[in-house]
Amino acid sequence: MLAGVGLVVAAIGAVPPTAAAQNAAVGANSPRIIIDSDLSLWWDDATAIGMANVLEQKRELRILGIMSDIQNPIAVAAMDAIDTAYGHPNIPLGAVAHSTANTAPHGYSDDLVNKLPHSVHSSADVPGAVTLFRRLLSSQPDHSVTIVAIGAYTNLAGLLRSKPDRHSSLGGRALIRTKVKRLVIEDGLFPSGAPPLTNQKLDLASASEVVSDNHWPTPIAWVDGFTGIQTTVGGALCTTVPSNNPMRIVYESRFGCGPPGDGDWDGPTLLYAVGGKQGIFSELGKGGAAHINPEGGLSWRTDPSRPHDLYIHVAKQQALNARMNALIGAP
């Protein structure tokens, strides 16, 4: 979620499949993704995870795992509630280090946990995010995984720093280079830049670690703040889906049943990550890369050492909103 950018600018009840059946059902060439999210308070994290679940139902992607990157210990329970509602209770979940501190603001995460079935109850029930990242990556084909980063940079920096373990003899940077196809990350205002926005501010030190000095060893696509400003979706949920649909629960928690009260940044990031331009997005900034600017935020500059990095803007807003509404409104 990139909260504040606007200022600078039923289900459910199906019998859950087993993990083996779930994986077998997904097309062999479907994107393999790991989502790293600050789901708790901001609407768009829920839409990204909800759409990913719907696309997995459609056999258009495979969710390898979902990580919480904020210190809300029930965030993973809310993620599990969403996954379970869509018939995917076996998606692995990971919690950020020290999440028991419980310092992140709660929001609709509490409503999801209170209203929907789930088997994960807190961070104590799941592995640490970096450990799970390493386990999931080590089991995948080389250069096959897309990481969809829609929150703090804490887990990404932890993965970069990670040491060889029982899952892989490779250190973090080498493991990423070997297994990750691309990082798709939601942050920034490109090309001119901005001070640190929400995702950076959640963990400035980790953000700098990921961005600075070409530390991240794969191509990066940045879906920036301009993307979500007019991406206002979900306004029909209260009349089109049952009351136990997780997207409706989140929408009602955030906005009642009124008009959308915020843009949506993370949903477009997920859609771009799994489908590319789709006639909806523009890929910009080739031959450049994000860097930490003098204000501590992100700007774009020419960088021949990163020829495959991009930033992404919306080319067809109406088509994007329609696509997202269709997915979040799915039963």
Secondary structure by P-SEA (a helix, b strand, c coil): ccccccccccccccccccaaaaaaacccccbbbbbbccccccaaaaaaaaaaaaaaaaccccccbbbbcccccaaaaaaaaaaaaacccccbbbbccccccccccccaaaaaaaccccccccccccccaaaaaaaaaaacccccbbbbbcccaaaaaaaaaccccccccccaaaaaaccccbbbbbbbcccccccccccccccaaaaaaaccccccccbbbbbccccccccccccccccccccccaaaaaaaaccccccccbbbcaaaaaaaaaccccccccccccccccccccccbbbbcccccccccbbbbbccaaaaaaaaaaaaacc
